[in-house]
Amino acid sequence: MLRARVTPTRWSLKPDARVTCPKCEHEFSLEQGFARHALENIEAASASFSVAQLREQERAAADKRRCASAAAGTAKQAIEEARRQACSRRSSRDEASRRGQQGEALQKRLDTTQQQLRSCARRAGA
């Protein structure tokens, strides 16, 4: 059996060989073409990474805003509850003070009435 020897054809291009873009017909060296392609890939990857970073930062900022808003709401509720309690305590103190004053007035009237009764009893007994 005979074997045919096939040797691959090697193409040897020098980096400064001029090529033309089939889309825009711009002429450039092979080295510039590979360099531009590599830079475009790096730029695209970098842009994707930057967009991802910006999205993550935006998400984190939105989370912080939600937490701050919730904390502010909770603080506002706590302040309102404290105000209601203070008002209630003030009302209770005022009511107790009024009752105390009414009690004192009633006690004075009772004392006066008792003195009048004693006075009448002494006159009647005298």
C-alpha positions as CSV (number, residue, x, y, z in Angstrom):
1,M,0.0,0.0,0.0
2,L,1.3,3.4,-1.0
3,R,0.9,6.3,1.3
4,A,0.7,9.8,0.0
5,R,2.6,12.3,2.0
6,V,0.5,15.4,2.5
7,T,2.4,18.3,3.9
8,P,0.3,21.2,5.2
9,T,0.9,24.4,3.4
10,R,2.2,27.0,5.7
11,W,1.4,30.6,5.1
12,S,3.8,33.0,6.5
13,L,2.6,36.6,6.9
14,K,4.7,39.3,8.3
15,P,3.2,41.6,10.9
16,D,3.6,44.6,8.7
17,A,1.8,43.0,5.8
18,R,-1.0,45.3,4.6
19,V,-4.6,44.0,4.6
20,T,-7.9,45.6,3.7
21,C,-11.1,45.4,5.7
22,P,-13.8,43.8,3.6
23,K,-16.5,45.9,5.2
24,C,-15.1,49.4,5.1
25,E,-12.2,48.9,2.7
26,H,-9.8,50.5,5.2
27,E,-6.2,49.4,4.8
28,F,-4.0,48.6,7.8
29,S,-1.2,46.4,8.8
30,L,-1.9,42.9,10.1
31,E,-0.3,43.8,13.4
32,Q,-2.6,46.9,13.8
33,G,-5.6,44.8,13.0
34,F,-4.9,42.2,15.7
35,A,-4.0,45.0,18.2
36,R,-7.3,46.8,17.5
37,H,-9.3,43.6,17.8
38,A,-7.6,42.8,21.1
39,L,-8.2,46.3,22.4
40,E,-11.9,46.2,21.3
41,N,-12.3,42.9,23.1
42,I,-10.7,44.4,26.3
43,E,-12.8,47.5,26.0
44,A,-16.0,45.5,25.6
45,A,-15.2,43.3,28.6
46,S,-14.3,46.3,30.6
47,A,-17.5,48.1,29.7
48,S,-19.5,45.0,30.7
49,F,-17.7,44.9,34.0
50,S,-18.3,48.6,34.6
51,V,-22.0,48.3,33.8
52,A,-22.2,45.3,36.1
53,Q,-20.5,47.3,38.8
54,L,-22.8,50.3,38.3
55,R,-25.8,48.1,38.5
56,E,-24.6,46.5,41.7
57,Q,-23.8,50.0,43.2
58,E,-27.3,51.2,42.2
59,R,-28.9,48.1,43.8
60,A,-26.9,48.7,47.0
61,A,-27.9,52.3,47.0
62,A,-31.5,51.4,46.5
63,D,-31.3,48.9,49.4
64,K,-29.7,51.6,51.6
65,R,-32.5,54.1,50.7
66,R,-35.2,51.4,51.5
67,C,-33.5,50.7,54.9
68,A,-33.2,54.4,55.7
69,S,-36.8,55.0,54.8
70,A,-38.0,52.1,56.9
71,A,-35.9,53.3,59.9
72,A,-37.2,56.8,59.5
73,G,-40.8,55.5,59.4
74,T,-40.2,53.4,62.5
75,A,-38.6,56.4,64.3
76,K,-41.5,58.6,63.3
77,Q,-44.0,56.1,64.7
78,A,-42.0,55.9,67.9
79,I,-41.9,59.7,68.3
80,E,-45.7,59.8,67.7
81,E,-46.3,57.1,70.3
82,A,-44.1,58.9,72.8
83,R,-46.1,62.1,72.1
84,R,-49.4,60.3,72.6
85,Q,-48.1,58.8,75.9
86,A,-46.8,62.2,77.1
87,C,-50.2,63.8,76.3
88,S,-52.0,61.0,78.0
89,R,-49.8,61.3,81.1
90,R,-50.3,65.1,81.1
91,S,-54.1,64.6,80.8
92,S,-54.0,62.1,83.7
93,R,-51.9,64.5,85.8
94,D,-54.3,67.4,85.0
95,E,-57.3,65.2,85.8
96,A,-55.7,64.1,89.1
97,S,-54.9,67.7,89.9
98,R,-58.5,68.7,89.2
99,R,-59.8,65.9,91.4
100,G,-57.4,66.9,94.1
101,Q,-58.6,70.5,93.9
102,Q,-62.2,69.3,93.9
103,G,-61.5,67.1,96.9
104,E,-59.9,70.0,98.8
105,A,-62.9,72.2,98.0
106,L,-65.3,69.5,99.2
107,Q,-63.2,69.0,102.3
108,K,-63.4,72.7,103.0
109,R,-67.2,72.7,102.5
110,L,-67.5,69.7,104.8
111,D,-65.3,71.3,107.5
112,T,-67.4,74.5,107.2
113,T,-70.6,72.6,107.4
114,Q,-69.4,70.6,110.4
115,Q,-68.4,73.9,112.2
116,Q,-71.8,75.4,111.5
117,L,-73.5,72.2,112.8
118,R,-71.3,72.3,116.0
119,S,-72.1,76.0,116.4
120,C,-75.8,75.3,116.0
121,A,-75.6,72.4,118.4
122,R,-73.9,74.6,121.0
123,R,-76.5,77.3,120.7
124,A,-79.3,74.8,120.9
125,G,-77.7,73.3,124.0
126,A,-77.0,76.5,125.7
